[in-house]
Amino acid sequence: MATRRMPEPTRRSKPRVTRKAAPRTSGATSLKAANARLVVSQRRIATLEAQLARLGEARTAERAAARQRMVRVRRQFEARLTRMVQEIGALRHHEVRSRTLERTLAEKEREIERLFELLER
């Protein structure tokens, strides 16, 4: 049997690689192998579907937790804002009250000065 010699690769051509053909198997053996691959594929699909379901449940739980955190933070913010508005209202009340007292005090001092002036005459 003569061996065929492959030409040397040139700069422009890629080296040729030869390989032996796969041995022929009987139809029954290849059918068993195909069925085995199918069973493995079906198991893999079932595993992936179960994993996908778990991830979906985890995502739903995370979204619910995030929603609860958001509601809690919003409630805390609104409570803090309410306290700040109440404090501002109290400060304005005290400011108005202090101005009223200053005005009243100034009137009383003017009245006292007027009365002292009347006494000195």
C-alpha angles and dihedrals in degrees: 000000000000120000117227115230118220117225116250112262116255126215091265100045129067119237112265118238120202125198136184120257116252113262114260116252130197119264093247093055093049090047090053090048091049091049091048090051090048092052091049090048092049091050090049090049091050090049092050092047091051090048090049091051091051091049090049091052091047090050091050091050092048092050091050091049091048090049090051091048090050092050091048093049092047091050091049091048092050092048091050091047091050091052090049092050090048090050091050089050091050091048091051090049091051091046092053090045092051092049090050090050091047090051092047091047091050090051091048091049091050090049091049091050091049091050092049089051090052091050093051093056 
